[in-house]
Amino acid sequence: MLDLGTSFVASVARDPNALAIVDNGLRLTYAQWYARISSLVAAFDRIGLRPGDHLLTVLQNCEAAATLHWAAQLAGIVITPINWRAKEDELDFCIENSESCAVVYQDVSAPAVEKSTRAQALTRIHVGGGGAAGVFEFDRMVAEPASDATPRVSAEAWSIMLYTSGTTSRPKGVPRRHRAERAAGIAHVAQNLYRRGERTLGVMPLYHTMGVRSLIAMSLIGGTFVCLPRYDTKRALALIEAEKITNLYLVPTLYHDLVHAREFAPADVSSVRKLGFAGASMTDGLLKTLNEAFRPDLFVNHYGSSEIYTFTIDQNAPAKPGSAGKAGINQEIRVVKLNATSAADLAQPNEEGEIVALLAGDESFEGYWRRPDADAKSLRDGWYFTGDTGFVDRDGDLFVTGRVDDMIITGGENVSPVEIESCLSLHPAVVEVAVVGLADERWGKVVTAFVKRKGPVTEQELEQFCRTSGLANFKRPRRFVFVDALPKSPVGKLLRRLLVAGDYQLEQAPPSSAA
């Protein structure tokens, strides 16, 4: 297996004049980009970074973030990207936990870096010019000519360490080797049927596994990575049209915002022939809307994680709504009984259980960074216990129903939120919906639907819609709450825990009949 540095150099040799990256007015071919990357590798040497060191980055998606990623692969440095919105205490934790030697930031993340005690003690690199005294400037580092960089580490070296988002505890570091990262990139190309010269919208963050995979996949096929620093529907549609984007790989929330925006109808999105989504389940309603709006040649549901990039793939998502398909080309998955202690304790077809994945797969990680407690919980007998719930139907297709922690136990019955959300999403007055269990003296938990609506609809009408949809009686929501917005993470994942905690804003005024 090639290391990623060698893989990138091979791509440069194969397609030196192909457009590699676009960031506002900056447009670089692979040969031009390689020159900048080589200059950065030489600059790493001058400031004392060595193979095996962790380089922490706090950046939005931009050419600098992508250039840093590839320079780190060539130099053997472990790129350690974190959310650009991170606060100083989160920075301090990640710096200490990863033992980072340097931090790269930009104006948007400067306040947190300046307040971080640990960041101030590190070598600092500022992107965008005008950094403080004693801080290296990225633009100067990449402007100084250097010899072509050559790869310094093998496929067994650490490539990247992503941090999983912490919900009830500190985030966990997920270190991944070059071979696992490249295997995941190749699988992404194959499973999305990418061709040479594809163009993707680089909006999924490069501190997130989906963003990293898009970057690597494009480089493998001489494709173009078009940077969008943070999601903005108007800007996204403008880039799709101007840059002739051929594929989109987004979380469902961003697709929702894209297709429901008033700017969508007049925009030319005809160049987009392949849609892919991951990060969360997609409701049946949104799936149908997207399929009608884009009429794509390929519509892929990708189910995976930071730890093991691909679990399953469904390359025709609209044909079987809700299905996550079958195991990816580098993986084997099972569904075991809830609370199973062994991967051999299999659930029956259509029986809901916990999804587990084989650790021997080429894309797999090997354990969390210095977290033996987390390893003991999730890694058992060569299998990764995902914490996700789901079932396999009679055709062998996987359906992901939620998280073990999200399971609603009401009146002694296990209820998954995803099935109810998909049902309600098909109502024409519902824009978004999230289902959780709220404490109830009689039932233990009562199924509650938080609904953002786009037209007039009452609780009684939604209840009747659920009744006539075929949803089992015990699964029907007993409460409906109309809200202005649903709480989400920076990458668009629904934060159910905030709904349970009461952290939401009630709808200020219900839609009128003229809405």
N, C-alpha and C positions, 0 to 999 in steps of 0.2 A: 504494500500500500504506500502510495506517495504521501509525503508530508504536504501541508497546504502551501508552503512557500514554493516548493518545486512545482506543484500544480499550477500556481499562478504564473510562474516563469514560463511554463509550457503554454499557457493560454496566450501570453504575450507573443511568443514565437509563432503561434498558430494564427493569431488575428491582430497583428501589430497596429493596423490602421482602423480597426473597428472602434466605434464609439463605446467607451467603457463606462463613463460616469458623467452625469449632468447635474450641476448645482447652480441654479440661477444662470448667470452669464458664463460660468465656467463649464467648458466642454472639453473633455480629455479623451484621446484615443488610448488604447492599451499601452502603446509605446510611451506616450507622454506621461501617463499615470505611473508607469513603472519607474520612470526617471524621478518623479517626485517621491515615490515610495523609497527608492534607493537613497535619495538625499536624506530622508527621514531616518533610515537605518543607520547611516553614517553619523547623523546627529545624535542618535541614541548612544552610539559608541563614545562620542565626545562628552556626553553628560554622565557617563558611567553606568548606563543600564546594560545588564548582562543577561544571557539566556537563563531562563528560569525565574527571572524577576517578574513581579506582578505590576502591571501598569493600569492604574485606575482611571477610567474616563467618565466624565459627567457631561455628556454632550447630547444635543439633539441630532437628528439625522442630517448630515452634511458631508461634503467631500472630505473634510478633515477627519471625521469619525471613520469613514470607510478607508481612507488612506492609513490612518493609525492601525486599523484592524490588520491590513495586509502587511504593513511594515513590521508589526509585532510577529506575524507568522514567519516572515523571513528571518527576523532577528532572534527567534526562539523565546520571545517575551510572552508572558501569559496576559493577554488582554482581559481586563476585568471591568466591564462596562456596568454602570449603574444608572438608575433613573435620574435625568437632569433636574427633576423636581425634588431630589433628596434634600432633607434638612441636615443641619450640621451634625446632629447626634447620629443620624443614619450614616453620614460620611465617616464619622469617627469610628463607628462600629465596623464598617466594611474595610476601612483602611487597616484597622488593628487586626481584624479577622483574617484578611488576605495577606497581611504583611507587605502591603504595597510599597514600592520604592519611589513612585512618582505619581502625580495626578495631573490630568489634562482637563481643562474646563473652558467655558466661554462666558460671555457677559451674563447670560440668563442664569447660570449656576454660580457665578462669582460670589454673590452674597453668602451662600452656604459655605463655600470653600474658604472665604475670608474669616468666617466665624468658627471654622473647624480647627481645633487645636492640633490635631494630628496632621491635617493637610498642610498647615503652615510649616510643619517640620520636614515636609517632603520636597523633593525636586518638583517644581510646578511649571506647567506649560500652558500658555494661554492661547486660545484660538480666536482670531479676529483682530489682532493687533492691539497695541495700547495697554499691555499688561503692566502690572505693578513692578516696582523695582525688585530686581532679583528673580524675576520670572522670565522664563524662556518664551520666545514668540514662535508659534508654529509656522507662520508665514516665512520667517527668516530661515527656519530649519529646513523647510522644503525647497527654498530658493537656492541654496548653495549646491553647486554641481557635485556629483559623486559618481564613482564607478558603479556599474550595475551590481546590485546586491545579490548575493548568493545565499541559498538556504543553509542554516546553521544547525538545525536539529532534525531528528528523525520523526517518523510517523508516530513513535511512542511518546513523544514529548507532549506536555500539556499545551493546549492551544488557547483555551478560553476558560474563564470561570464566570458563569452567570449566577445571579442571585435570585432564588425564588422569592416571590412576594410573600412577606410574612403576614399572617392573618391573626394568629393568637400568640405568636412568638417572634423572635428575631428571624430575619430571612436566612435561608440556608445556602451556602455556596455549592455550586454544582460544577466541579472541574471536569473538563472533557479533553480528550487527547486529539491530536491531529487526525489520526486514522478514523476516529468516530465522527469528527466534524466533516471530514471529506466524504465518508460513507453516507452521511445524512444529506450532504449536498448532492451527491450522485443520485440518491434515492428520490430527492425532491425533483430533480430534472426528469427522471424516468417516470415517476408517478403522476407528474403534471404534463407529461408529453411535451416538454419544452424543446424547441428547435434552435438551431444556431441563429444568433442575431435577435433573440427575443428582447423585448423591452418591458421592464417592470416598474411600477411606482414604488419607490423606496420610502414608504411611510411607516411601516411597522418598525418600531424602535430597534436600534442596533444593540440595545441592552436586553432585547427579547429574542427568544429562539427563532421566531418567525422572521424577524428582520435580518438576523444573521444568515438564516438559510437562503433568503432571497438574494443577499449579497454574494454568497458563495456560489449559488446556482448560476447566477448570471455570468460570473467569471469563468465557469467551466465551459460555457457554450459561446463565448464571445458576445455576450449580451450586454445590455445597457441598464444601469441602475440610475434611475431618475430620482434625485433626492427631494423629499418633502419634509422639512424639519419637524413640523407638527401638523396634525390633521386639520385641514380646513376644506370644506366641501367645494367652495368656489374655486380655490386654488387647485385642488385635486382634479376637478373637471377640466380646468384650463390646461393642466399638464397632460392629461390623457389625450386631449385633442391636439395640442401643439406637438407633443413628442411621439404621437402615434403609439401609445402604450398598447402592448399586445396581451399582457396578462395582469391580473390583479390577484393578490394574495393578502387577504384582510381578515380581521375578526368580524363577526356578524354585525356588531354595533356600527362599524364604519360603513359597511354596506347599507345598513338601514339609513344612516344619515345621508349617504350619497344618493340613493334612489328616491328618497322622499323629499329631497331638496327641490325648491322651485326652479333652480338653475339646471336640473337634470334634463328636463324635457327638451330644451333647445340645444343642449350640448351634443357634439358629435362623438359618440363613444364606439363607433363602428369598428375601430381598430382592435378593440378588446375582444378576443376570441376565446380566452380561457379564464375561468373564474375558479379561485380556490379559497377555501375558508378554513379556519382552525381557531383554537383558543376558547371556544364555547360552542354549544349546540345552536343550530339555526332553526327558528320556528318554521312551521310549515307555511305560514303566511308569507314570511320574508323570502323563503326559498322560491315560492311560486312567483312573487313579484319580480325578483331578480331574473328568473328564467325567462319571463315574458319581456322584461326590459332589455336584456342583452342578447337573448337567443344565442348563447355561447356554444361553441363546438364541444367544449369540455367544461364540466362543472364538478369540481372535486371537493369532497368533504374529507379533510385531513384531521385525524385524531392523534394527538401526540402530547409531548411534554418537553420541558427543558432537560429532564433526566435521560429520556429515551426519545429521540426526536419523533419517530413514527411508531405508532401502535397499529393503526388500521387506516385504510384508504377506501373510499367509495368514489369511483371516477364518473358516476352518473347519479349525482345526488338527487336531482328532481324525480328520478324514476321510482325511488323508494324513500320518501321523506322520512327523516329521522335516522336513517341507517348510516352508520359509520363504516359499513362495509366489512372487508376482511383484512387480515394481517398484511402489513406492508412487506416489501420484498426482503427486508432484513430482519423480520420479526416473527414471533409466534406469540399469540395471546390466548388467555383462558378467562372464563368467568367462574369464580369459586363462590361458595356459599358465604353469606354475610357472616363476619366474625370468624371465618376460617383461619386456622393457624398453619395450614399447609396448602400448597398449590395443587395437591392431589385431591382435595376435597371439592370436587367439581359441582357446580350448579347444573340443574337439568335445563334442557331447552325451554326458553321463555320464563325461566326462573331468574328473578333479579338477584344479583350478587355483586361481589367486588371484582373489578377487572385487574388482572395481573399480566405482566409482560416478561418475556425471557431476557435475563441479563446477558446472555451469551450473544445477543444480536449485535451486529456490527456497529449500530448507531448508539449503543448503550453507554451510559456512564458506569463508574465502578463504585460509587459511594459518595456521600456528602463530605464536604471539606471540614474535617475535624469535628464531626458530629456523630460519634458512635451511637448516641441515643436515637438519632434519626435513622441511622443505618439499621439498628436493631428492630425498629418499627416497620421499615419499608422493604428491607432486603432479607429474603428468606429462601433458603435452599435453591439459590440460583434464579429466583424470580423477584421482580419488582412489584410490590403491592401498591397500586396507584392511588388508592383512596377514592377512586371513581366507582360509581355503581352503574350497572348495565345488565343486559341479557343478550343471549344469542338466540335468534329465531330458528325455525326449522330449516331455513335455507343456509344457515351458518353465518348470517350477517349479524354484526354487533350493533346494538342500540345502546348509546350512552344515556343514562337517565339522571345523572347528577353526581353529587359527592356523598360519600358515606356520612359525613357530618351534616349534609343538607337534608337527609332523609327525614320525612315527616312521619312520626308514629302517632296516629290518631285513632283512638278507640281500639288500640291493639293491632291496627293494620298499618303496613308500610306503604307510604305514598311518596312517589317521586315527583318533584315539581315540574320537570321538563315536559312530561306528557300533558299536564294541565295547561302549561304555557303555550304549547303548540296548538292545543285545541282553541284556546281563547284568541290566539293570534289570527285565526281565520275569520274572526268577526270583523266586518268592515269598519266599525267605529273604533277599533282598538289599534293603537300605534305600537305600543310596547306593553309587555306584561311580565311581572315577576311573581312567583308563588313561594311562600314560606309558611312555616308552622309557627303560630303564636301561642303562647301559654294559655291553657284553658283548664279550669277546675274540673270540668266533667270529662273532656276528651283527652286531656294531657296536652295535646297540641291541636289547634284548629286550623284547617287549611284556609289560607288567606291570600287573595290575589290583589296585588298592587297594579293598578291599571293607569296607563297614560292614554287618553282617548283623543281622537281627532274629530269625532262627531257626537251628537247626542245619543246617549245610551244609559239606561238605568241598571241598577244592581239586579232587579228582577228580570230584565231582558237578558242580561249576561247569564244569570242562573238558568233561565229557560234554554238558552243557546247550549249550555253545557249538558242539560238534560237530553236534548234532541240530538246531540252529537255522538251519543253512544258512550260517553265517559261514565265509568262505573259510579254508582251513587256515593260510595264512601270517599271517592276522589274529588268530588265536586267541591269547589270553594264554599265555605259557610260565611265568609266575609269578603267584601270587596272594598278596597280603598282607592279612591281616585287621586292621583298625584300629578304634579307638574313635570317631574323627571324621576328617573330611577338612578340610584347611586351606582357609580361604576369606577373601576380602577383606571389609571392613565392609559392602559392599552385596551380599554373597553369591556373588561370583564365585569359582570354583574356582581355587586357586593351585597349578597343576601344578608350578611350579618348586620349591616347597617339598618336594614328594614326591620329585622328582629329587634334591634336595639331602639327602634323608634326614631332613627336619624333620617328623616325624609320630610319633604315639604308637600302638604296637601294642595290639591288643585285649588287655585285661587278663584276661578270662575268656570263653571261647566260650559262645554261647547254649546252654542245655540243651535237652533234648528237650521240656521243659515250657514253654519260652519261647513 
